[in-house]
Amino acid sequence: MNGEVKFYDEPSAWGIIVGDDGALYVLRGAQWSGPPPRVGEPVVFEPQPAPGGLRASGVRRLAGGA
């Protein structure tokens, strides 16, 4: 699924992605490789159900993103 980073807190290594479906997905630092994501950055991820809400796994930057 495609989405956009809406929030990311580098010290705690977690954030929020809004998916193309309009749902919010939790992003954990352990799911991210490379430099930390930036707010507004387009990403692609696998949506996963989890206790307490939805999670984004396998998060990757979209080629040509901001």
Phi and psi restraints in degrees (range 20) as a CNS / XPLOR table:
assign (resid 1 and name C) (resid 2 and name N)
       (resid 2 and name CA) (resid 2 and name C) 1.0 -88.5 20.0 2
assign (resid 2 and name N) (resid 2 and name CA)
       (resid 2 and name C) (resid 3 and name N) 1.0 155.2 20.0 2
assign (resid 2 and name C) (resid 3 and name N)
       (resid 3 and name CA) (resid 3 and name C) 1.0 -164.5 20.0 2
assign (resid 3 and name N) (resid 3 and name CA)
       (resid 3 and name C) (resid 4 and name N) 1.0 -174.0 20.0 2
assign (resid 3 and name C) (resid 4 and name N)
       (resid 4 and name CA) (resid 4 and name C) 1.0 -137.9 20.0 2
assign (resid 4 and name N) (resid 4 and name CA)
       (resid 4 and name C) (resid 5 and name N) 1.0 136.7 20.0 2
assign (resid 4 and name C) (resid 5 and name N)
       (resid 5 and name CA) (resid 5 and name C) 1.0 -69.5 20.0 2
assign (resid 5 and name N) (resid 5 and name CA)
       (resid 5 and name C) (resid 6 and name N) 1.0 122.0 20.0 2
assign (resid 5 and name C) (resid 6 and name N)
       (resid 6 and name CA) (resid 6 and name C) 1.0 -103.1 20.0 2
assign (resid 6 and name N) (resid 6 and name CA)
       (resid 6 and name C) (resid 7 and name N) 1.0 -24.8 20.0 2
assign (resid 6 and name C) (resid 7 and name N)
       (resid 7 and name CA) (resid 7 and name C) 1.0 -156.5 20.0 2
assign (resid 7 and name N) (resid 7 and name CA)
       (resid 7 and name C) (resid 8 and name N) 1.0 141.1 20.0 2
assign (resid 7 and name C) (resid 8 and name N)
       (resid 8 and name CA) (resid 8 and name C) 1.0 -151.8 20.0 2
assign (resid 8 and name N) (resid 8 and name CA)
       (resid 8 and name C) (resid 9 and name N) 1.0 127.5 20.0 2
assign (resid 8 and name C) (resid 9 and name N)
       (resid 9 and name CA) (resid 9 and name C) 1.0 -108.1 20.0 2
assign (resid 9 and name N) (resid 9 and name CA)
       (resid 9 and name C) (resid 10 and name N) 1.0 105.3 20.0 2
assign (resid 9 and name C) (resid 10 and name N)
       (resid 10 and name CA) (resid 10 and name C) 1.0 -62.0 20.0 2
assign (resid 10 and name N) (resid 10 and name CA)
       (resid 10 and name C) (resid 11 and name N) 1.0 -43.6 20.0 2
assign (resid 10 and name C) (resid 11 and name N)
       (resid 11 and name CA) (resid 11 and name C) 1.0 -59.2 20.0 2
assign (resid 11 and name N) (resid 11 and name CA)
       (resid 11 and name C) (resid 12 and name N) 1.0 -37.7 20.0 2
assign (resid 11 and name C) (resid 12 and name N)
       (resid 12 and name CA) (resid 12 and name C) 1.0 -95.2 20.0 2
assign (resid 12 and name N) (resid 12 and name CA)
       (resid 12 and name C) (resid 13 and name N) 1.0 -6.8 20.0 2
assign (resid 12 and name C) (resid 13 and name N)
       (resid 13 and name CA) (resid 13 and name C) 1.0 56.7 20.0 2
assign (resid 13 and name N) (resid 13 and name CA)
       (resid 13 and name C) (resid 14 and name N) 1.0 46.4 20.0 2
assign (resid 13 and name C) (resid 14 and name N)
       (resid 14 and name CA) (resid 14 and name C) 1.0 -145.2 20.0 2
assign (resid 14 and name N) (resid 14 and name CA)
       (resid 14 and name C) (resid 15 and name N) 1.0 159.3 20.0 2
assign (resid 14 and name C) (resid 15 and name N)
       (resid 15 and name CA) (resid 15 and name C) 1.0 -162.8 20.0 2
assign (resid 15 and name N) (resid 15 and name CA)
       (resid 15 and name C) (resid 16 and name N) 1.0 -169.6 20.0 2
assign (resid 15 and name C) (resid 16 and name N)
       (resid 16 and name CA) (resid 16 and name C) 1.0 -129.1 20.0 2
assign (resid 16 and name N) (resid 16 and name CA)
       (resid 16 and name C) (resid 17 and name N) 1.0 134.3 20.0 2
assign (resid 16 and name C) (resid 17 and name N)
       (resid 17 and name CA) (resid 17 and name C) 1.0 -114.9 20.0 2
assign (resid 17 and name N) (resid 17 and name CA)
       (resid 17 and name C) (resid 18 and name N) 1.0 137.6 20.0 2
assign (resid 17 and name C) (resid 18 and name N)
       (resid 18 and name CA) (resid 18 and name C) 1.0 -99.0 20.0 2
assign (resid 18 and name N) (resid 18 and name CA)
       (resid 18 and name C) (resid 19 and name N) 1.0 119.5 20.0 2
assign (resid 18 and name C) (resid 19 and name N)
       (resid 19 and name CA) (resid 19 and name C) 1.0 -78.6 20.0 2
assign (resid 19 and name N) (resid 19 and name CA)
       (resid 19 and name C) (resid 20 and name N) 1.0 164.0 20.0 2
assign (resid 19 and name C) (resid 20 and name N)
       (resid 20 and name CA) (resid 20 and name C) 1.0 -58.2 20.0 2
assign (resid 20 and name N) (resid 20 and name CA)
       (resid 20 and name C) (resid 21 and name N) 1.0 -20.7 20.0 2
assign (resid 20 and name C) (resid 21 and name N)
       (resid 21 and name CA) (resid 21 and name C) 1.0 -83.7 20.0 2
assign (resid 21 and name N) (resid 21 and name CA)
       (resid 21 and name C) (resid 22 and name N) 1.0 -1.0 20.0 2
assign (resid 21 and name C) (resid 22 and name N)
       (resid 22 and name CA) (resid 22 and name C) 1.0 86.8 20.0 2
assign (resid 22 and name N) (resid 22 and name CA)
       (resid 22 and name C) (resid 23 and name N) 1.0 -6.9 20.0 2
assign (resid 22 and name C) (resid 23 and name N)
       (resid 23 and name CA) (resid 23 and name C) 1.0 -81.4 20.0 2
assign (resid 23 and name N) (resid 23 and name CA)
       (resid 23 and name C) (resid 24 and name N) 1.0 156.8 20.0 2
assign (resid 23 and name C) (resid 24 and name N)
       (resid 24 and name CA) (resid 24 and name C) 1.0 -97.1 20.0 2
assign (resid 24 and name N) (resid 24 and name CA)
       (resid 24 and name C) (resid 25 and name N) 1.0 136.2 20.0 2
assign (resid 24 and name C) (resid 25 and name N)
       (resid 25 and name CA) (resid 25 and name C) 1.0 -126.0 20.0 2
assign (resid 25 and name N) (resid 25 and name CA)
       (resid 25 and name C) (resid 26 and name N) 1.0 134.4 20.0 2
assign (resid 25 and name C) (resid 26 and name N)
       (resid 26 and name CA) (resid 26 and name C) 1.0 -78.6 20.0 2
assign (resid 26 and name N) (resid 26 and name CA)
       (resid 26 and name C) (resid 27 and name N) 1.0 133.3 20.0 2
assign (resid 26 and name C) (resid 27 and name N)
       (resid 27 and name CA) (resid 27 and name C) 1.0 -109.9 20.0 2
assign (resid 27 and name N) (resid 27 and name CA)
       (resid 27 and name C) (resid 28 and name N) 1.0 123.7 20.0 2
assign (resid 27 and name C) (resid 28 and name N)
       (resid 28 and name CA) (resid 28 and name C) 1.0 -104.2 20.0 2
assign (resid 28 and name N) (resid 28 and name CA)
       (resid 28 and name C) (resid 29 and name N) 1.0 142.5 20.0 2
assign (resid 28 and name C) (resid 29 and name N)
       (resid 29 and name CA) (resid 29 and name C) 1.0 -53.9 20.0 2
assign (resid 29 and name N) (resid 29 and name CA)
       (resid 29 and name C) (resid 30 and name N) 1.0 -32.9 20.0 2
assign (resid 29 and name C) (resid 30 and name N)
       (resid 30 and name CA) (resid 30 and name C) 1.0 -64.4 20.0 2
assign (resid 30 and name N) (resid 30 and name CA)
       (resid 30 and name C) (resid 31 and name N) 1.0 -19.5 20.0 2
assign (resid 30 and name C) (resid 31 and name N)
       (resid 31 and name CA) (resid 31 and name C) 1.0 -86.9 20.0 2
assign (resid 31 and name N) (resid 31 and name CA)
       (resid 31 and name C) (resid 32 and name N) 1.0 -5.2 20.0 2
assign (resid 31 and name C) (resid 32 and name N)
       (resid 32 and name CA) (resid 32 and name C) 1.0 -113.5 20.0 2
assign (resid 32 and name N) (resid 32 and name CA)
       (resid 32 and name C) (resid 33 and name N) 1.0 135.8 20.0 2
assign (resid 32 and name C) (resid 33 and name N)
       (resid 33 and name CA) (resid 33 and name C) 1.0 -118.4 20.0 2
assign (resid 33 and name N) (resid 33 and name CA)
       (resid 33 and name C) (resid 34 and name N) 1.0 148.8 20.0 2
assign (resid 33 and name C) (resid 34 and name N)
       (resid 34 and name CA) (resid 34 and name C) 1.0 88.6 20.0 2
assign (resid 34 and name N) (resid 34 and name CA)
       (resid 34 and name C) (resid 35 and name N) 1.0 -164.5 20.0 2
assign (resid 34 and name C) (resid 35 and name N)
       (resid 35 and name CA) (resid 35 and name C) 1.0 -60.5 20.0 2
assign (resid 35 and name N) (resid 35 and name CA)
       (resid 35 and name C) (resid 36 and name N) 1.0 153.9 20.0 2
assign (resid 35 and name C) (resid 36 and name N)
       (resid 36 and name CA) (resid 36 and name C) 1.0 -61.0 20.0 2
assign (resid 36 and name N) (resid 36 and name CA)
       (resid 36 and name C) (resid 37 and name N) 1.0 149.4 20.0 2
assign (resid 36 and name C) (resid 37 and name N)
       (resid 37 and name CA) (resid 37 and name C) 1.0 -67.8 20.0 2
assign (resid 37 and name N) (resid 37 and name CA)
       (resid 37 and name C) (resid 38 and name N) 1.0 156.6 20.0 2
assign (resid 37 and name C) (resid 38 and name N)
       (resid 38 and name CA) (resid 38 and name C) 1.0 -112.5 20.0 2
assign (resid 38 and name N) (resid 38 and name CA)
       (resid 38 and name C) (resid 39 and name N) 1.0 147.4 20.0 2
assign (resid 38 and name C) (resid 39 and name N)
       (resid 39 and name CA) (resid 39 and name C) 1.0 -59.3 20.0 2
assign (resid 39 and name N) (resid 39 and name CA)
       (resid 39 and name C) (resid 40 and name N) 1.0 132.1 20.0 2
assign (resid 39 and name C) (resid 40 and name N)
       (resid 40 and name CA) (resid 40 and name C) 1.0 92.3 20.0 2
assign (resid 40 and name N) (resid 40 and name CA)
       (resid 40 and name C) (resid 41 and name N) 1.0 -7.2 20.0 2
assign (resid 40 and name C) (resid 41 and name N)
       (resid 41 and name CA) (resid 41 and name C) 1.0 -73.5 20.0 2
assign (resid 41 and name N) (resid 41 and name CA)
       (resid 41 and name C) (resid 42 and name N) 1.0 130.9 20.0 2
assign (resid 41 and name C) (resid 42 and name N)
       (resid 42 and name CA) (resid 42 and name C) 1.0 -76.9 20.0 2
assign (resid 42 and name N) (resid 42 and name CA)
       (resid 42 and name C) (resid 43 and name N) 1.0 139.4 20.0 2
assign (resid 42 and name C) (resid 43 and name N)
       (resid 43 and name CA) (resid 43 and name C) 1.0 -137.9 20.0 2
assign (resid 43 and name N) (resid 43 and name CA)
       (resid 43 and name C) (resid 44 and name N) 1.0 165.0 20.0 2
assign (resid 43 and name C) (resid 44 and name N)
       (resid 44 and name CA) (resid 44 and name C) 1.0 -124.4 20.0 2
assign (resid 44 and name N) (resid 44 and name CA)
       (resid 44 and name C) (resid 45 and name N) 1.0 142.4 20.0 2
assign (resid 44 and name C) (resid 45 and name N)
       (resid 45 and name CA) (resid 45 and name C) 1.0 -156.7 20.0 2
assign (resid 45 and name N) (resid 45 and name CA)
       (resid 45 and name C) (resid 46 and name N) 1.0 168.1 20.0 2
assign (resid 45 and name C) (resid 46 and name N)
       (resid 46 and name CA) (resid 46 and name C) 1.0 -103.0 20.0 2
assign (resid 46 and name N) (resid 46 and name CA)
       (resid 46 and name C) (resid 47 and name N) 1.0 118.3 20.0 2
assign (resid 46 and name C) (resid 47 and name N)
       (resid 47 and name CA) (resid 47 and name C) 1.0 -71.5 20.0 2
assign (resid 47 and name N) (resid 47 and name CA)
       (resid 47 and name C) (resid 48 and name N) 1.0 137.6 20.0 2
assign (resid 47 and name C) (resid 48 and name N)
       (resid 48 and name CA) (resid 48 and name C) 1.0 -135.6 20.0 2
assign (resid 48 and name N) (resid 48 and name CA)
       (resid 48 and name C) (resid 49 and name N) 1.0 131.2 20.0 2
assign (resid 48 and name C) (resid 49 and name N)
       (resid 49 and name CA) (resid 49 and name C) 1.0 -71.8 20.0 2
assign (resid 49 and name N) (resid 49 and name CA)
       (resid 49 and name C) (resid 50 and name N) 1.0 147.8 20.0 2
assign (resid 49 and name C) (resid 50 and name N)
       (resid 50 and name CA) (resid 50 and name C) 1.0 -153.6 20.0 2
assign (resid 50 and name N) (resid 50 and name CA)
       (resid 50 and name C) (resid 51 and name N) 1.0 157.2 20.0 2
assign (resid 50 and name C) (resid 51 and name N)
       (resid 51 and name CA) (resid 51 and name C) 1.0 -56.4 20.0 2
assign (resid 51 and name N) (resid 51 and name CA)
       (resid 51 and name C) (resid 52 and name N) 1.0 129.9 20.0 2
assign (resid 51 and name C) (resid 52 and name N)
       (resid 52 and name CA) (resid 52 and name C) 1.0 88.2 20.0 2
assign (resid 52 and name N) (resid 52 and name CA)
       (resid 52 and name C) (resid 53 and name N) 1.0 -2.0 20.0 2
assign (resid 52 and name C) (resid 53 and name N)
       (resid 53 and name CA) (resid 53 and name C) 1.0 145.2 20.0 2
assign (resid 53 and name N) (resid 53 and name CA)
       (resid 53 and name C) (resid 54 and name N) 1.0 -168.7 20.0 2
assign (resid 53 and name C) (resid 54 and name N)
       (resid 54 and name CA) (resid 54 and name C) 1.0 -91.3 20.0 2
assign (resid 54 and name N) (resid 54 and name CA)
       (resid 54 and name C) (resid 55 and name N) 1.0 149.5 20.0 2
assign (resid 54 and name C) (resid 55 and name N)
       (resid 55 and name CA) (resid 55 and name C) 1.0 -123.6 20.0 2
assign (resid 55 and name N) (resid 55 and name CA)
       (resid 55 and name C) (resid 56 and name N) 1.0 152.4 20.0 2
assign (resid 55 and name C) (resid 56 and name N)
       (resid 56 and name CA) (resid 56 and name C) 1.0 -104.9 20.0 2
assign (resid 56 and name N) (resid 56 and name CA)
       (resid 56 and name C) (resid 57 and name N) 1.0 123.2 20.0 2
assign (resid 56 and name C) (resid 57 and name N)
       (resid 57 and name CA) (resid 57 and name C) 1.0 -121.1 20.0 2
assign (resid 57 and name N) (resid 57 and name CA)
       (resid 57 and name C) (resid 58 and name N) 1.0 160.3 20.0 2
assign (resid 57 and name C) (resid 58 and name N)
       (resid 58 and name CA) (resid 58 and name C) 1.0 59.6 20.0 2
assign (resid 58 and name N) (resid 58 and name CA)
       (resid 58 and name C) (resid 59 and name N) 1.0 37.4 20.0 2
assign (resid 58 and name C) (resid 59 and name N)
       (resid 59 and name CA) (resid 59 and name C) 1.0 -71.0 20.0 2
assign (resid 59 and name N) (resid 59 and name CA)
       (resid 59 and name C) (resid 60 and name N) 1.0 132.1 20.0 2
assign (resid 59 and name C) (resid 60 and name N)
       (resid 60 and name CA) (resid 60 and name C) 1.0 -137.8 20.0 2
assign (resid 60 and name N) (resid 60 and name CA)
       (resid 60 and name C) (resid 61 and name N) 1.0 147.9 20.0 2
assign (resid 60 and name C) (resid 61 and name N)
       (resid 61 and name CA) (resid 61 and name C) 1.0 -67.5 20.0 2
assign (resid 61 and name N) (resid 61 and name CA)
       (resid 61 and name C) (resid 62 and name N) 1.0 145.0 20.0 2
assign (resid 61 and name C) (resid 62 and name N)
       (resid 62 and name CA) (resid 62 and name C) 1.0 -81.9 20.0 2
assign (resid 62 and name N) (resid 62 and name CA)
       (resid 62 and name C) (resid 63 and name N) 1.0 136.7 20.0 2
assign (resid 62 and name C) (resid 63 and name N)
       (resid 63 and name CA) (resid 63 and name C) 1.0 -58.8 20.0 2
assign (resid 63 and name N) (resid 63 and name CA)
       (resid 63 and name C) (resid 64 and name N) 1.0 134.9 20.0 2
assign (resid 63 and name C) (resid 64 and name N)
       (resid 64 and name CA) (resid 64 and name C) 1.0 80.3 20.0 2
assign (resid 64 and name N) (resid 64 and name CA)
       (resid 64 and name C) (resid 65 and name N) 1.0 10.2 20.0 2
assign (resid 64 and name C) (resid 65 and name N)
       (resid 65 and name CA) (resid 65 and name C) 1.0 -72.9 20.0 2
assign (resid 65 and name N) (resid 65 and name CA)
       (resid 65 and name C) (resid 66 and name N) 1.0 171.2 20.0 2
